[in-house]
Amino acid sequence: MPEKRPVTVDKIIIIIIIIIIITIIINADLFAKTEGFLTAIQGQVILRRNYKKYILKHPDTEKLYRRCGKESETIQHITAACEQLAPTEYVKRHDGLAKVIHQKLAETAELIDDKSPYYK
């Protein structure tokens, strides 16, 4: 029989945050166009250089990302791996998401009364 590992406070907090994020996504009430765009991003069918070169078979297409010129222009590189975007755009995205999670946690724990939209 496998040995049971103890559940730490950190693991519980991570599970709570994941549940909150899933709840936010489910209750997001996205416009159909936005939802379709997100689905296209997930399926990696957004018209990027990498897609043009390898899927559409355009041989004259440069595959490197225009901004840094170091890696292929893929969704993964643009959203999480570009050295030029890391110090600015990734930090903004991280801080924005942390703000939403913080507000939802505070509302759930009834620590704040003001339930202003997170985007204001």
GIKAVEN-V798907 format. One record per residue. RES is the residue in three letters. SS is DSSP state (h for helix, s for strand, l for the rest). OMEGA is omega in whole degrees, -180 to 180 (999 if undefined). D_FIRST is the distance of its C-alpha to the first C-alpha in Angstrom with 1 decimal. Layout:
RES;SS;OMEGA;D_FIRST / RES;SS;OMEGA;D_FIRST
This chain:
MET;l;-178;0.0 / PRO;l;180;3.8 / GLU;l;180;6.5 / LYS;l;177;9.0 / ARG;l;-179;12.4 / PRO;l;177;15.5 / VAL;l;-179;18.0 / THR;l;178;21.3 / VAL;h;179;24.8 / ASP;h;179;25.4 / LYS;h;179;22.6 / ILE;h;179;23.9 / ILE;h;179;27.4 / ILE;h;179;26.5 / ILE;h;179;25.0 / ILE;h;180;28.2 / ILE;h;178;30.4 / ILE;h;179;28.8 / ILE;h;179;29.3 / ILE;h;180;32.9 / ILE;h;178;33.6 / ILE;h;178;32.5 / THR;h;179;34.6 / ILE;h;-179;37.6 / ILE;h;-179;37.3 / ILE;h;-177;37.1 / ASN;l;-174;40.1 / ALA;l;-177;42.0 / ASP;l;-180;44.7 / LEU;l;172;45.5 / PHE;l;-179;48.6 / ALA;h;-180;48.2 / LYS;h;179;49.7 / THR;h;180;47.3 / GLU;h;178;44.3 / GLY;h;179;45.7 / PHE;h;178;46.2 / LEU;h;178;42.6 / THR;h;178;41.4 / ALA;h;178;43.7 / ILE;h;178;42.4 / GLN;h;-180;38.8 / GLY;l;179;40.0 / GLN;l;178;41.9 / VAL;l;175;45.2 / ILE;l;-175;47.2 / LEU;l;176;50.3 / ARG;l;-179;49.6 / ARG;h;180;51.0 / ASN;h;179;47.8 / TYR;h;180;47.9 / LYS;h;-175;51.6 / LYS;h;-171;51.2 / TYR;h;-180;48.2 / ILE;l;180;48.1 / LEU;l;177;51.8 / LYS;l;174;52.8 / HIS;l;-173;55.5 / PRO;l;-176;56.1 / ASP;l;-178;58.3 / THR;l;175;55.8 / GLU;l;-175;54.6 / LYS;l;-176;50.8 / LEU;s;180;50.6 / TYR;l;-175;50.2 / ARG;l;-174;53.6 / ARG;l;-176;52.7 / CYS;l;180;51.2 / GLY;l;-176;52.1 / LYS;l;-174;49.1 / GLU;l;176;46.4 / SER;s;-179;46.4 / GLU;l;179;47.2 / THR;l;177;43.9 / ILE;h;-180;42.4 / GLN;h;-178;39.6 / HIS;h;-177;42.2 / ILE;h;-175;44.4 / THR;h;-174;41.8 / ALA;h;-171;39.6 / ALA;h;-176;40.9 / CYS;l;-179;44.6 / GLU;h;-179;45.8 / GLN;h;180;49.0 / LEU;h;-175;47.2 / ALA;h;-175;44.6 / PRO;h;-176;46.9 / THR;h;-172;48.4 / GLU;h;-179;47.0 / TYR;h;179;43.3 / VAL;h;178;43.9 / LYS;h;-180;45.9 / ARG;h;179;43.2 / HIS;h;-178;40.5 / ASP;h;178;42.7 / GLY;h;179;43.6 / LEU;h;178;40.1 / ALA;h;178;39.2 / LYS;h;179;42.3 / VAL;h;-179;41.2 / ILE;h;179;37.7 / HIS;h;-179;39.3 / GLN;h;180;41.8 / LYS;h;177;39.3 / LEU;h;180;37.1 / ALA;h;177;40.3 / GLU;h;-179;41.5 / THR;h;180;38.2 / ALA;l;-179;38.2 / GLU;l;178;42.0 / LEU;l;179;43.0 / ILE;l;178;45.9 / ASP;l;-179;48.5 / ASP;l;180;49.9 / LYS;l;179;48.1 / SER;l;179;50.1 / PRO;l;-177;48.9 / TYR;l;-176;46.8 / TYR;l;179;49.2 / LYS;l;999;52.2
